[in-house]
Amino acid sequence: MSKSFNEQTVLITGASKGIGAAVALRFASVGMNVVIHYNQAHEAANEVARECIHTGANVLTISADIRSKEQILRMQEKLEKHQMLPDILVNNAGVSHYGLLSDVTEEQWDQVMNVNLKGTFLNTQIFMERMIQQKYGRIINVSSIWGISGASCEVVYSTTKGGMNAFTKALAKELAPSNVTVNAVAPGAVDTAMLGDFNPAERTALQNEIPAGRFALPDEIASLVYFLALPESSYITGQIISPNGGWLT
């Protein structure tokens, strides 16, 4: 591809906070075209966009419910109009669920599956087409350590992330001939709102389980996502990389 790295466009789903916001800022720091996707957090997305613009990046915010193919197609149309179709797709949007499986309702199951798995499928299917045509692209899925090892009281969430890991490995083989890499970053405990369900005692107990003795910072996860997007990462594909402070080896 003739474009240099910092002329490429990256689309990050769920980029209004947490890991997604950190990823957007990391790419913006080298002056790339950054698309900040959000569903409803309009103000938060605009705040991330302002920070990205401050670094000199070209930024677009866009709203879509990733459970809806129709809305993702509308997003694609808008990005095409702005000449900002992604060369790099970061499937980061996700929801968590905490509770015993015996208490999970069918509606809760569908909600987590539809956002975490169906959303990743629809986004990837729609945006990978151009990557295949141009014989270049990067797809990076933000998974979880629980997709590797599973977690008690997070069966639904663990299931979606395990599915995302299998999706990553299989699609990597499918797209490798087109020079499109597909990888997943599966973080351990990251200090974001997703840990909001834990009280101080639970947070301390969790930290004590981690050899590094602390939670990850969103920036640390963003650095790995950024590395996997680089042209020199072209031989890394189909990998589930877990930055987890030695928690799972």
N, C-alpha and C positions, 0 to 999 in steps of 0.2 A: 504494500500500500504506500502511495506517495506521500500521504500526510505524515508530518512528524508527530511525536507522541503528544506534545502539548497543544496540537491543533485538533486532536480527537475530541469526541463528545462522550461523556459518561452520564448514564441515567441511573440514579439511585432511588429505589422505591423506599417509602417510609423514612424519608430523610429530614423530617421536621424535628427530630430529637435523637438522643442516644447515639448508638453506633452509626446510624444513617447520617446524622448531622456531622459527626466526626469524619466519616468517609467523604462527604461532600466538601468539607473544608480542606481535607488532605489533597484532593484532586484540584481544588480551586487554587491552592498555594503555588501550583506550577503554571497557572494561567489557562487551564483547560476550559472547554465548554461544559458546563455542569447543569444537568437537569435535576431539579429537586422535586421529587414526587411526594405528594401527601394525599390523605383522604379527606379529613375534616379540619386538621390543625392549621388553618390558614395563617393565622398570626405567627405561630411558631415557625412555619415554613418560610415566611417572609423575613423573619429575624435571621434565620440561617442564610438566606439568600443575601441579605445586607452584609453579613460577615464575609461571605464568599466574594461579593462584588468589591469589597474593600481590599481584597488581595489582588484585584485586577482581572478576575475571571469573568467570562461571559456566562451569565446565569439566567435560567428560566425556571419558574415554579409552575407546577402543573398538578391538577387534582384529578383523581380517578379512583373508583372503587375497583380494586384489582380482582374482585370476585366476578366482575362483569366483563365479558369479552367485548361487548358493545362499547363500554367506556374506555377500554384499553385501545380499541381501534380508533376511537375519537382522539385519544392522547397521541397515537401514532400520526394521525392526520395533522394535528397541530404541530408536532415536532418536525414533520416533513416541511410544513409551511415555513417554519423558522430555520430550516436547514440544520436541524439539531437531532437527527436520528442517531441513536447511540452506536458507537464502535465498541463501547464497554457497557455491559449491563450488570448492575449489582442488585440482585434480588434480596433486599434486606427487610422489606415490610413483613411484619409478623405479629401474632398475638399469642399470649401465654395463657395457660389455665392451670390452676392449682387446686387439687382436691382429690378425694378418693374416687377411683373409677366407678364404684358402686353408686356414687352420687351424681355422676355425669349424665346430663340429659341429652337426648338426641339432638336438640337444637344447639347445645354447647359443642358437641362433637362436630356437627356440620360447620359451625362458625370457625372453629380452629382449623379444620381440614380445608375449608374453602379459602381462607386467607393464606395460610402457610403453604399449602400444597397446590391447590387449584390456581391460586394467584401466581405462584412461581411458574407453573406450567403455561398459563395463558400468556404472561409477559414474555417468557422465553420463546414460545412458539411464534409469537407475532414479531418480535424484534430480531430474532436470529436470522430471518430470511435475508435481510440486507447484508448481514455479516457473511453469510454463505456466498452471496453474489459477489461481494468484494474480496472474497478469499482472505478475510481477516476479521478477528473479533475476540472479545474476552467476555465470558459469562462467569460471574462469581456469585455463588449463593451463600448467604449468611445462615448457617445452620446452628448447631449447638452441641456441646459435649454430651447432652442427654440423647442426641440422635445416635451416639456411639455406644453409650453404656446404659441408657435408660435411667429414669429417676422415679422413685416411689412418690406417689401423689402428683406426678406429672406424666401420667401414662399417655394422655391424648397429645400433649405437646411433644413428648418423646417420639411418639409414633409419626407425627408429621415431619420431624427433623430426621428421623431414620429414613423416611420416604424420600426426603430431599437429598440425602446422601446417596441413596441408590439411583435416583434421578440423575445426579451429578456424574456418577461413574458411567452409567449407561450412555448418557448423551455425549460425554467426552469421546467415547468410541465412535459414535455416529458422526460427530462434527470434526474429528481430527483430520480427515482428508481435505476438509475445507479451510484448514489453518485457523480454526476457531477453538480456543481452549475453554474447558469447563471445569471449574474447581469449586470447592466449598471450604469456607472458613467456619470452624466449629468451636466457638469460644467456650471457655469455662465460665465461671461467675464474673460478670462484668458489672461495674458500679453504674447501673442505669435504673430507670424507673421500673424495669422488670423485676428488680429485687424489692420492690415496694411492698410486697405481701409479707416480707420477713420482718419480725420485730427485732430490736437490738440484740437480744439474747440469741436469736436464731442466726443473725448476721455474724455474730462473734463465733458461734459454733461452726458455721460454714467456713469462715476464714481460717479457723484452727485446723480444718481438714486439708487445707491447701498448702503444700510444701513452701510455696513462695510467701505464705503468710498474709496475703492481701488479695483483694479483688483486682481484676484487670481494669485499666482505664480505657474508655472508648477509643482514644487516640492510638493505643497500642494495637487494637484490632484493626483500625483504619489503616495503619502502616502495612499490615500484612495484605489487606485487600488491595492496596495501592501496588505493592510489590508484584502480586499476581497479575496485575493489569499491564505491567511493563512489557515492552517488546522483548526484552532479554529473558522473560519468563516463558517463552514460547514452547519449551520442552516439558513444562509442568502442566499436566492435564489429567483429569479424572482423580484428583487427590482430595482427600478430606483432611485438612490441616487444622489441628486443634491447639490454639494458644491457651493454655490452661494453668500455667504456673506449676507444672509438675503434678497436678492433681490426678491426671490419667496419663499413663505412659504406654 
